[in-house]
Amino acid sequence: MPENFYLDNPDIRFKLQTIDLEEIVAMREHGFAENGKYPEAPENYADALDTYDKVLELLGEIAGDRIAPRAEGVDLAGPKLANGKVTYAPGTVQNLKDLSEAQLMGVLLPRRYGGLNMPTTVYTMMTEMVSRADASLQNLFSLQDIAETINRFGDEDQKQRYLPRFASGEADGAMDLTEPEAGSDLQAVQLKARFDEATGQWYLNGMKRFITNGCARIHLVLARSEEGTKDGRGLSMFVCESGPKLVVRRIENKLGIHGSPTCELQFNDVPAELVGQRRRGLTRYVMSLMNGARVAISGQALGIAEAAYREGLKYAKEREQFGKPILRFPAVYEMLVRSKLKIAGARALLYFATRHVDLRDVYEEHNADREAVTDATRQAEKYHTKLAAVLTPLSKAWSTEIANQICYDTIQIHGGTGFMRDFPAERYYRDARITNIYEGTTQLQYVAAIGGVMLRVLDAEYEKFSLLPFEGKLRRLASAVDMARDKLVRAVDAVEKKHDSEYHDLMAGRLCQMESIVLMSYLLLQEALADKTRTALAESFIRQFLPELDNHADVVTSNDYSMIDNREAILGL
C-alpha cells in the first residue's frame, strides 16, 4: 500500500500549523509583492501555508511511495568509480529524477532563479521526510545549501549562471572543506588558491578528503588564498566546476550512508571564481554554512530515528513470545516510549531552532538594504543570530545522539533478526552513526553552544514561556521545569566561579544537555497548551528527563575533580 511520509506523521503537520512563521514569510515574500508576477507566489500568509502544505504532501508521497522502497537496493549497490567517473546507484538516479521532475531541487532559492522561495523551517521538514525514506539521499538533497550560499554571498553574475541550474536539477553541488590534515580544525586548510595576475584567473591546487558528493558538477571550495598565512584569516571561498583537472581519486568504503559517494579529490590547477570577499571564507561563509549544515543533519538524524522507531513498533506488535506480542512486555514498551519522547523533544527543538535561523536570515537580507535598515531591524538580526548560534548546535547534538540510541534499541527489540539484513533495522543503525560525527562531532557542538549557554542567551525566550496561561496539570509541570531552569542557572554559575578552563570544558556537555532538556520541556508544554491531546507527551517527557537534568546538576556543582586528577592513572599514561 502506498505511503505518504507527510500525511502519516501528524506531528510534522502540527508543527507547520503552530510554528509562527508569519513574520518570516512576509519578509521573504517582500510583502507578497511577487503575487501576480509568478503564478505560484502566495497572496498572503494563509496562501503560503497552504502552498507549503501541498508541497510537503507531494514530497511525502514521493518519499513513501518511491524513495523508501528503493532504499535497500541503493544501500546494496552504492555508487561506483570507473575511469575517473562516478555513477550513482540506479535507485539514486531515479530518486533524483523524481525530485527534479517535482521541482523540489530549489526549495530555498528565490523565484527569479527558478526556486520555491521557502523558509528553512519548511525545507528542514522536507529533509526529515527524505531521510526517513533514505538517509543517503538526504546527503544529496540537502546540498541545496550550496546554492543558498552562492545566493547569499555570490555576485549577481554568479547567481545568474549557477542558481537556475541548481533549481532545475541540472547541476548538483559539493561543499569541499575537509582535508587529510584539516578535519574539525578548518583553520589548517592548505589547498592553495593561486591568482594569475595576467589573466585575472584563480586556480586551485591540493587535496580534499571526505567530500560528500565529491563527484558534483559545482563545488564550493575553502582554500588558502593569502600567501604565508596559517590561520582562518588566510582562507577564502571559491566556486568551480568539475572537469579533467578536478580528479576523483577514490570513493570511501563506508559503514553506512552507502548511496552517497564520499570522495577524495585532487585539484590540479582547477579554474575557480572567488565567492564574496577574500579572507572571509572560514570566518564568515563557512560559519554561515554551519547553521544550515547543523539543521540539515539534525533533520537527517530525526528522519532516521523516526524510521527506526516505527520499525521497532511494528515488529513489537507482530512478534509474539510466551503467548503475547512483545509490545506488551514492559522492557520492550519502555524502549519504545522513550524513543517516542526523544523524537518529540528533538522535533520541538529542531523547529524552534530553524525558526530563529529563518528570522536571522530575513533580517540579514533586509538589513543589507541600507535604506531599509533601522536600529530595530539591526537589533533583531543580532538577537536571532545569537539564538541560532546556540540553538543549532544544541539541536544537532540532541537529534544525532538520540538517533543512535533509538537505532540501537530498535535492533534490541528485534533481537537476532535485527542484526540481519532481512530487516532495515541494521541499515538505520549504520546510517545513524555518522550523524554525530560529520558537520561537527557532538563534542564540537557543545563547544559551539557553551558560550551561549554560559551567557544565558535563551533567558528572554524562557521569560516568554513563563507568561503562557498554563493551568492545572500544565501549571504544575511548568513549575517543575521552572525549578529545573533554576538548577541550570546555579550550575552555570558554579562553573563560571571556578575560573578553571579545563573544568569548564569538562562540564560543557552536561550544561548543554541541561539547557536542551529545559528548552524542550517548555516547548512541549507550549504544544500541549495548543492541543490538549499532547499533554501526556509533555508530562512523560518532563518526568523522564528532569531526573537526568538533576543528575547533571549534581555532577556539575559537586566540585568533583576526580576525572581530571585521575585521568592519567585510569588511562595508564
TORROVO-191262 format. One record per residue (C-alpha): residue in one letter; x negated, y, z negated. Coordinates in steps of 0.02 Angstrom, whole numbers, padded with zeros to 5 digits, always signed. Layout:
# TORROVO-191262
AXYZ;...
END
This chain:
# TORROVO-191262
M+00000+00000+00000;P-00072+00171+00048;E-00130+00277-00099;N-00141+00464-00120;F-00276+00514-00244;Y-00190+00682-00274;L-00010+00626-00295;D-00057+00480-00408;N-00156+00593-00526;P-00035+00717-00605;D-00174+00789-00711;I-00256+00873-00560;R-00090+00947-00502;F-00057+01006-00681;K-00225+01095-00680;L-00185+01180-00514;Q-00017+01240-00580;T-00077+01300-00751;I-00251+01372-00724;D-00233+01558-00697;L-00310+01589-00526;E-00206+01741-00481;E-00342+01872-00504;I-00468+01761-00412;V-00353+01729-00265;A-00300+01911-00247;M-00483+01965-00241;R-00537+01825-00123;E-00393+01870-00008;H-00433+02057-00021;G-00256+02094-00075;F-00188+01968+00052;A-00241+02084+00193;E-00280+01938+00309;N-00098+01882+00316;G-00044+01908+00496;K-00222+01909+00562;Y-00243+01724+00527;P-00092+01607+00535;E-00149+01508+00383;A-00186+01660+00273;P-00064+01671+00125;E+00051+01819+00100;N+00048+01811-00091;Y-00014+01707-00237;A+00131+01584-00233;D+00099+01554-00049;A-00086+01525-00084;L-00047+01396-00220;D+00071+01307-00102;T-00068+01300+00030;Y-00191+01230-00097;D-00064+01100-00150;K-00037+01044+00030;V-00224+01036+00068;L-00255+00934-00090;E-00114+00816-00042;L-00190+00795+00132;L-00362+00758+00060;G-00284+00643-00070;E-00207+00540+00070;I-00371+00530+00167;A-00467+00484+00009;G-00347+00348-00048;D-00293+00277+00118;R-00455+00285+00219;I-00612+00329+00120;A-00587+00214-00030;P-00556+00056+00074;R-00720+00088+00168;A-00825+00118+00010;E-00881-00062-00014;G-00938-00077+00166;V-01031+00088+00154;D-01117+00030-00004;L-01173-00132+00078;A-01227-00057+00245;G-01304+00109+00193;P-01399+00225+00311;K-01542+00162+00421;L-01703+00244+00482;A-01772+00190+00651;N-01889+00283+00768;G-01880+00437+00659;K-01690+00446+00668;V-01568+00415+00526;T-01399+00338+00560;Y-01259+00331+00432;A-01160+00175+00390;P-01012+00155+00510;G-00889+00192+00369;T-00978+00355+00328;V-00971+00410+00510;Q-00784+00380+00512;N-00760+00467+00344;L-00848+00624+00405;K-00747+00618+00566;D-00585+00609+00467;L-00635+00756+00356;S-00689+00861+00506;E-00530+00825+00602;A-00430+00876+00449;Q-00529+01040+00449;L-00595+01012+00272;M-00780+01048+00303;G-00774+01236+00273;V-00673+01247+00114;L-00765+01393+00033;L-00808+01493+00189;P-00714+01649+00246;R-00587+01627+00385;R-00686+01735+00506;Y-00814+01593+00513;G-00683+01456+00527;G-00669+01419+00341;L-00521+01397+00223;N-00574+01535+00101;M-00526+01431-00052;P-00589+01454-00231;T-00724+01344-00307;T-00593+01276-00427;V-00490+01201-00285;Y-00645+01140-00195;T-00701+01051-00354;M-00533+00963-00364;M-00569+00902-00188;T-00743+00842-00235;E-00670+00745-00382;M-00549+00652-00267;V-00682+00616-00136;S-00797+00548-00272;R-00663+00436-00341;A-00647+00361-00167;D-00834+00350-00126;A-00962+00439-00234;S-01094+00432-00098;L-00982+00526+00024;Q-00968+00665-00104;N-01155+00696-00083;L-01120+00743+00097;F-00953+00832+00068;S-01023+00938-00074;L-01165+01005+00032;Q-01043+01140+00088;D-01130+01240-00049;I-01272+01262+00075;A-01158+01355+00194;E-01093+01457+00048;T-01272+01506+00003;I-01302+01570+00179;N-01136+01661+00169;R-01185+01747+00007;F-01367+01788+00043;G-01397+01775+00230;D-01384+01917+00354;E-01237+01935+00471;D-01331+01861+00619;Q-01371+01704+00518;K-01191+01691+00462;Q-01126+01702+00640;R-01247+01569+00702;Y-01234+01443+00561;L-01069+01455+00468;P-00946+01412+00608;R-01048+01254+00641;F-01031+01203+00459;A-00845+01241+00456;S-00809+01139+00613;G-00911+00990+00553;E-01031+01007+00699;A-01177+01037+00580;D-01217+00965+00409;G-01342+01028+00282;A-01479+00982+00160;M-01550+01078+00013;D-01739+01047+00014;L-01805+01089-00158;T-01894+00941-00239;E-02074+00891-00200;P-02185+00747-00259;E-02262+00861-00392;A-02113+00977-00418;G-01958+00890-00484;S-01874+00982-00627;D-02015+01110-00626;L-01973+01201-00465;Q-02099+01338-00504;A-02229+01210-00449;V-02162+01201-00269;Q-02308+01203-00147;L-02229+01184+00026;K-02305+01331+00118;A-02215+01464+00219;R-02333+01549+00341;F-02287+01710+00431;D-02358+01737+00605;E-02380+01925+00625;A-02399+01912+00813;T-02232+01827+00844;G-02138+01879+00688;Q-02100+01696+00653;W-02108+01597+00489;Y-02174+01418+00491;L-02156+01285+00355;N-02287+01156+00311;G-02287+01023+00174;M-02185+00885+00092;K-02014+00871+00014;R-01952+00718-00081;F-01787+00651-00145;I-01690+00761-00024;T-01506+00717-00015;N-01451+00703+00167;G-01627+00747+00222;C-01579+00699+00399;A-01463+00850+00411;R-01463+00971+00556;I-01481+01127+00449;H-01598+01140+00300;L-01613+01268+00160;V-01793+01257+00102;L-01879+01327-00052;A-02056+01370-00001;R-02207+01467-00062;S-02215+01624+00042;E-02339+01725-00060;E-02522+01676-00044;G-02613+01649-00208;T-02459+01635-00318;K-02423+01488-00434;D-02255+01530-00512;G-02074+01557-00460;R-02106+01736-00406;G-02201+01674-00255;L-02058+01571-00186;S-01933+01618-00052;M-01784+01533+00030;F-01785+01484+00213;V-01665+01407+00336;C-01722+01294+00478;E-01653+01163+00595;S-01703+00983+00619;G-01820+00946+00763;P-01975+00847+00810;K-02084+00945+00687;L-01973+00902+00539;V-02006+00718+00510;V-01903+00600+00402;R-02041+00488+00335;R-01932+00368+00237;I-01762+00336+00158;E-01772+00296-00028;N-01711+00124-00082;K-01594+00174-00224;L-01497+00093-00365;G-01334+00173-00309;I-01252+00306-00200;H-01303+00197-00053;G-01202+00289+00080;S-01301+00449+00057;P-01477+00450+00131;T-01608+00517+00011;C-01760+00562+00115;E-01943+00605+00107;L-01981+00745+00231;Q-02139+00807+00316;F-02140+00987+00381;N-02266+01015+00521;D-02260+01199+00570;V-02070+01197+00571;P-02000+01365+00632;A-01891+01445+00499;E-01800+01605+00451;L-01807+01698+00287;V-01642+01699+00192;G-01618+01857+00089;Q-01771+01938+00014;R-01947+01871-00011;R-01995+01811-00186;R-01815+01783-00238;G-01797+01602-00180;L-01805+01524-00353;T-01762+01668-00468;R-01605+01721-00375;Y-01547+01600-00241;V-01586+01430-00318;M-01520+01488-00486;S-01358+01536-00399;L-01355+01368-00310;M-01370+01280-00478;N-01198+01336-00537;G-01121+01262-00380;A-01227+01105-00394;R-01181+01079-00577;V-00994+01089-00547;A-01010+00979-00392;I-01098+00842-00491;S-00976+00864-00635;G-00836+00833-00510;Q-00929+00685-00438;A-00954+00607-00610;L-00774+00640-00657;G-00714+00556-00498;I-00821+00403-00533;A-00758+00399-00713;E-00577+00408-00654;A-00605+00265-00532;A-00690+00158-00664;Y-00557+00193-00795;R-00418+00144-00676;E-00510-00014-00626;G-00533-00062-00809;L-00350-00027-00849;K-00290-00127-00700;Y-00399-00276-00746;A-00346-00268-00929;K-00163-00275-00879;E-00188-00425-00765;R-00317-00529-00858;E-00243-00647-00988;Q-00337-00732-01130;F-00265-00826-01277;G-00092-00812-01202;K-00080-00623-01177;P-00154-00483-01070;I-00319-00423-01141;L-00249-00245-01140;R-00156-00295-01299;F-00317-00328-01394;P-00372-00175-01498;A-00555-00197-01449;V-00504-00175-01267;Y-00373-00039-01279;E-00488+00062-01391;M-00615+00072-01249;L-00480+00123-01127;V-00404+00254-01242;R-00573+00333-01274;S-00609+00331-01088;K-00445+00422-01054;L-00482+00551-01189;K-00658+00582-01124;I-00591+00609-00948;A-00457+00728-01011;G-00588+00830-01104;A-00707+00829-00956;R-00573+00888-00836;A-00517+01028-00951;L-00697+01087-00974;L-00741+01073-00789;Y-00596+01178-00726;F-00618+01306-00863;A-00797+01321-00801;T-00751+01333-00617;R-00626+01471-00653;H-00765+01577-00727;V-00880+01533-00582;D-00743+01595-00466;L-00722+01755-00567;R-00909+01785-00564;D-00911+01761-00375;V-00765+01876-00334;Y-00832+02015-00445;E-01006+01996-00371;E-00933+02013-00196;H-00826+02160-00250;N-00973+02250-00330;A-01080+02228-00175;D-00974+02369-00103;R-01049+02523-00184;E-00893+02625-00153;A-00782+02497-00243;V-00889+02460-00395;T-00838+02532-00564;D-00901+02512-00741;A-00758+02392-00774;T-00796+02280-00625;R-00982+02284-00665;Q-00946+02228-00844;A-00828+02093-00781;E-00964+02023-00668;K-01090+02020-00811;Y-00966+01936-00929;H-00916+01797-00810;T-01097+01772-00757;K-01143+01740-00939;L-00997+01621-00962;A-01035+01525-00802;A-01217+01507-00855;V-01168+01414-01014;L-01010+01325-00956;T-01080+01241-00800;P-01223+01150-00890;L-01106+01102-01034;S-00984+01030-00907;K-01117+00933-00813;A-01190+00862-00972;W-01022+00803-01038;S-00950+00739-00874;T-01103+00641-00821;E-01135+00563-00991;I-00953+00507-01013;A-00950+00439-00836;N-01095+00324-00877;Q-01012+00266-01037;I-00844+00236-00953;C-00926+00135-00814;Y-01019+00034-00947;D-00855+00000-01039;T-00766-00048-00878;I-00893-00184-00846;Q-00875-00239-01028;I-00686-00252-01005;H-00712-00359-00851;G-00835-00472-00940;G-00943-00578-00825;T-00838-00535-00672;G-00886-00353-00693;F-01066-00399-00661;M-01018-00474-00492;R-00992-00385-00328;D-00818-00460-00315;F-00756-00307-00410;P-00802-00122-00386;A-00846-00100-00570;E-01031-00135-00539;R-01036-00008-00397;Y-00962+00127-00507;Y-01093+00085-00638;R-01235+00101-00512;D-01166+00259-00434;A-01138+00347-00601;R-01316+00325-00661;I-01391+00462-00552;T-01265+00595-00603;N-01350+00637-00767;I-01519+00645-00680;Y-01506+00743-00518;E-01472+00930-00508;G-01549+00936-00682;T-01552+00799-00812;T-01436+00807-00963;Q-01584+00863-01067;L-01614+01008-00947;Q-01429+01053-00954;Y-01449+01076-01141;V-01599+01188-01107;A-01493+01290-00986;A-01345+01303-01105;I-01426+01325-01276;G-01462+01510-01255;G-01277+01546-01228;V-01231+01431-01372;M-01350+01522-01491;L-01289+01693-01432;R-01107+01637-01456;V-01054+01696-01283;L-00894+01593-01294;D-00831+01679-01451;A-00723+01802-01355;E-00637+01656-01269;Y-00610+01571-01437;E-00526+01728-01501;K-00402+01716-01359;F-00361+01538-01411;S-00331+01598-01589;L-00192+01712-01526;L-00093+01571-01444;P+00076+01536-01528;F+00038+01363-01597;E+00171+01292-01713;G+00197+01135-01816;K+00078+00994-01770;L-00014+01100-01642;R-00044+01234-01775;R-00116+01105-01894;L-00227+01034-01758;A-00283+01209-01708;S-00330+01244-01889;A-00438+01087-01890;V-00526+01150-01733;D-00548+01321-01813;M-00639+01237-01957;A-00745+01139-01834;R-00790+01301-01749;D-00846+01371-01918;K-00960+01219-01938;L-01033+01254-01766;V-01070+01434-01813;R-01153+01380-01975;A-01257+01251-01880;V-01314+01384-01756;D-01360+01500-01899;A-01456+01361-01987;V-01563+01327-01833;E-01589+01512-01798;K-01650+01547-01975;K-01786+01414-01965;H-01883+01510-01832;D-01952+01341-01778;S-01954+01316-01589;E-01980+01127-01600;Y-01833+01105-01719;H-01730+01221-01608;D-01767+01112-01456;L-01734+00951-01552;M-01562+01011-01608;A-01512+01091-01442;G-01420+00937-01379;R-01319+00920-01538;L-01271+01104-01538;C-01217+01093-01356;Q-01111+00940-01391;M-01030+01028-01539;E-00991+01178-01428;S-00915+01064-01296;I-00805+00973-01421;V-00738+01135-01495;L-00701+01208-01324;M-00619+01051-01255;S-00512+01036-01411;Y-00446+01213-01389;L-00416+01185-01204;L-00317+01025-01233;L-00213+01113-01366;Q-00177+01252-01242;E-00120+01121-01116;A-00007+01042-01248;L+00070+01213-01277;A+00113+01220-01092;D+00176+01039-01085;K+00231+00953-01246;T+00203+00781-01168;R+00016+00816-01181;T+00021+00836-01369;A-00028+00654-01402;L-00179+00675-01289;A-00237+00832-01379;E-00208+00757-01551;S-00301+00597-01510;F-00448+00691-01434;I-00465+00801-01587;R-00452+00656-01710;Q-00578+00554-01611;F-00710+00687-01580;L-00707+00807-01727;P-00790+00672-01835;E-00930+00665-01705;L-00947+00853-01720;D-00957+00834-01910;N-01098+00709-01890;H-01194+00827-01777;A-01167+00969-01900;D-01234+00865-02044;V-01391+00821-01948;V-01423+00998-01886;T-01404+01076-02058;S-01494+00938-02155;N-01667+01014-02136;D-01725+00839-02092;Y-01895+00843-02007;S-01921+00656-02009;M-01903+00641-01821;I-02038+00771-01795;D-02151+00715-01937;N-02143+00528-01899;R-02135+00527-01710;E-02319+00482-01686;A-02312+00341-01813;I-02149+00273-01739;L-02215+00282-01561;G-02384+00212-01609;L-02479+00363-01546;
END
